[in-house]
Structure formats: C-alpha cells, structure tokens
Amino acid sequence: MEAVGIPPLEDHNAWADFWYYQIGVNVIPAHTRQKKTFVEWKPWQIESIPEELHGQWKRENRFADGLAIILGKVWRGEHIGEYLIFVDLDNQKAIEEFCAYFSANNGQNAALIQIAEKFIVEQHLDDTSKAHVFYYSEVMFPKKSSDVNIIASGKDDDDLPAIEIKGLGTHGI
C-alpha cells in the first residue's frame, strides 16, 4: 500500500474520512473501548454507505468515541472492486509467523516495521505482542476464526500462533 496522509489521532472525523475515502471501505460510528456500534451495520456489509450518510455522521459527531471499519469489499478509490483483508495477530508467535511468511529476505524473517512498508499495521504501544494487519487483495479470503480459545484451553501462548483472518463484511467488523 502506498503511504497516505495520516490524520492526527484525536481527529475522529478525519480518521473516518481516511477509511471511507482513502482506503475505500465502509466505516461506522462505534465505541471502540466498549466494542459497541451505534448504528445497524448489517446493510453496509453488502452495499456502500452513501456519502450523504457518512457526512451526516460526521456533522453529528458520531465518530467521537471511535469507529469500526467493515472489511471486505472496497467501494471507493483506486482499489474499488478489491477486498480489504484483516489479519489479527493475537500473540508474539503469530507476529513472528506472519513476518516469516511475508519475508522477502531470502529466509530471514522481516521485522513488523518492514511489513508496514507494504501493509497497514496497527499496534498498541502498551502491548506490542499483538498487531492488526490490513491489505488489499483481488480475491476474497475465507474467514479464519481466532486461535485464542485453543491456546486458552491449555497450550502455552508461545507454542501456537493465534491468528484470525476476515475478508468480507459478513465476517464481522
């Protein structure tokens, strides 16, 4: 993915515009800390959110508590018709496996910072053992549920990579 202008963290409407216009996917108001949405999002899994509605949500400050993106179909911009794929890396082993798979260093693992040169990578500074990775694909990826429950059932967190993949709006937000 090409580098694009990144809005200031506190500008929620600019972030809504970033995902809506620059990335091209549907974005809805949400309370991200509570993992709760404020609008019915099922229709927007399979059709584009009208620009008028997106603008209304911004005018009403509906993105003040955060936003959720609806993965999958790209509705606007240069990647229209492609899919935005989401990979949730829920432990350090998952990050290591992902970096090894996408490594271009002839068998040497790439660092996550190198992966971020081609993909959107999101990580919380207070927990770098997890990461979110977004990238465009011309083909839809099937849903892969998280391995967190398998790991929680008795395996050591370092033994198995905990990875979840979403490739369509119907796979969740």
Sequence and secondary structure as in RCSB ss.txt:
>XXXX:A:sequence
MEAVGIPPLEDHNAWADFWYYQIGVNVIPAHTRQKKTFVEWKPWQIESIPEELHGQWKRENRFADGLAIILGKVW
RGEHIGEYLIFVDLDNQKAIEEFCAYFSANNGQNAALIQIAEKFIVEQHLDDTSKAHVFYYSEVMFPKKSSDVNI
IASGKDDDDLPAIEIKGLGTHGI
>XXXX:A:secstr
        TT HHHHHHIIIIII  EEEEEETTTTEESS  GGGGTS   HHHHHHHHHTTTTTT EEEE EE  
SSTTTTSEEEEEEE SHHHHHHHHHHT  BTTB   HHHHTTTSEEEEETTEEEEEEEEEEESS    B  SHHH
HHTTS TTTS  EEEE SGGG  
